Amino acid sequence: MGAKGNRDFISWKGQKMWAVKGQRRRPSSIKIEPATVLYEYDGPRIFTCDVGGKLFLAYQCGEDEKRLRFLLVPTTSYAIWTLVKGYQDLRSMIAVKGARLVDLAYDGETQSYWDVSVLDIPHDVLPKHGVMLWPQHASIVRPFSISNASASNFSTVSLKRKFSYAQSF
């Protein structure tokens, strides 16, 4: 398992928990509770949550015997809708400014909290480009994404009309 002093940096699965690059914040200043669970396997792995009145997408990107590590990125209900319907992949959803990393104990208590850049997170703990929320979305043809909609002669306004909020996920 490793030296006794490094015990909490070795995952029970044998993977090392990486050192976080970012601005550390007070752990008590954030409470994470899933609002809508989008993917679950032995607990919520991808979900939405409300933090300080703002909507975030939470993506589990690490764990060890003491904690679960989640990447939180600001989002909108429309962006979540595009993810759920298969019009956007996970990597595109999390590659945004304003990201946070949160370490949660298994009882749900916040242990650590950082403001981070997604660029500073190891690539092997993030979803690969093109990975969708659900496997059935893998074959959906996506001729454009929200980020390059104007380059495809589609405006965000026309996308919102085409995929109205009235359609629920």
N, C-alpha and C positions, 0 to 999 in steps of 0.2 A: 504494500500500500504506500510506502514512502516513509520519509522521516516523520517522527511524531510532530515536529513543529510545522510541517506542511500538510498535516492531515486534512484540514478543512479546504484545501485547494485541490484535492483529488476527489472526483466524482465517484459515487458508488458504482457507476458503470465504467470506471477506469479512465474517464476523461478529466483533464485538468480544467478547473475554472480559471478563466483568464483575468488578468488585472485590468480594471476599468480605467480608461482615460476619460476624464470629465470633471465637472464641477460637482463636488460632493455637497449634498443638502441634508438637512435634518430629517431622519427617518420618520419622526412622528408627524411631519408636515404633509404626509400623503397616505391615504387609505385606498386600497385597491379592492374593489368588489365587482365581480362580473355582472354586467347588465344583460348582455346578450351573448351567449356562448355560441361561437361559430364552429369550433372544432374541439372535440373532447376525446381524450384517451387517458384513462386513469386520472381524471380531473380535467378542468378546463385548460386548454393549451393555446387557443386563439379566441379572444373575446373582446367585446367593447366594454368600456367602463367610463364612468364620469369622475373626473378629477378636477375639483375646484370649479364646477359648472361647465367644464369643457369635455367634449367627447374625444376619447382616445381608443385606438386599437392596441390591444395587448397581444404580444407574441412571445411565447416561452422560448428562450434561447439558451437556457442552461439550467443545470440542477446538480446538487450533490447531496450528501446525506443530511445536511442541515438546512438547505434552502432551495428555493426555486427562483430563477432569474428571468425577469420579463422585460422586453423592450416595449415601451409605450410610445406611440406616435400620435400626434394630433390628427384628427380626421373629421369627416362630415358624414351625415347620414346618407347623402348621395354617393360618396365614395365607398361606403360600406355596401350600399346596394349594388354598385358595379362589381365589387369583389364577390359578393354572394351570387350574382347572376352569371359570373364568369367572364366579365368584360375587362377585368384587370387582374394581374397576377399579384401574389403576395409581396414579392420583392419591390415592385413598383409602389405598393401601398406603404411600405415601411421606409422607403428612401426619401424621407422628407426632413425638413428642419424642425427643430423643437422636440427632438427625441429625448426620452428619459429611460434610464435603466433602474429597475427596482428589484431588490432581493427580498423575497418573502419567506418567512419561516413556514414550515408545513402547517402551522395553525392559522396562517393568514396574516400574521403580524409583520409589518414592514421592518426589515433589519437595516437596509441601506438604500440610498436613493441618490442618483446622479443625473445631472443634465449632460447629455452626450451628443456627439456627432455620430451618425450611423457609419460614417467612413472609418471611425476608430474601432468599430466592433469587428472581431475576427470573421472573415467571410464564411468559414466553415460552420458557423453557428446560425447563419442566416439562410433563408430559403434560396435555392438557386433561381436564376432568372427564368421566367416562364412557368414556374410551379404555381398551380392554381390552388384555390381553397379546397376544392373537392376534385377527385379523379375524373368524374364525369365531365368536367369542364375542359379537360386536356385537349379534346378534339374540336372545341369551339374555335372557329376562325375569327380572329380579331384584326380587321383591316386597319384599325387605328386605336390609339389609346387616348385617355383623357389628356395626357401631357402633350401629345402631338396633334390634337384635334384640329387646330388652326392650320397646320401644315397639310392636312388632308382635306382642306376646304370645308371643314365642319367647325362651327363655332360652339363654344360651351353652351350657349343659349339654345342652339338647335339640338344639342345632345340632351339637354334637360327636357326639352319638349318631347323628343323621341322616347326617352326613358323617364317617364313622369314619376314623381314621387307617389302618385296614387297606386302604383304597382307595389305591392308589399313583398318583403322577403320573409 
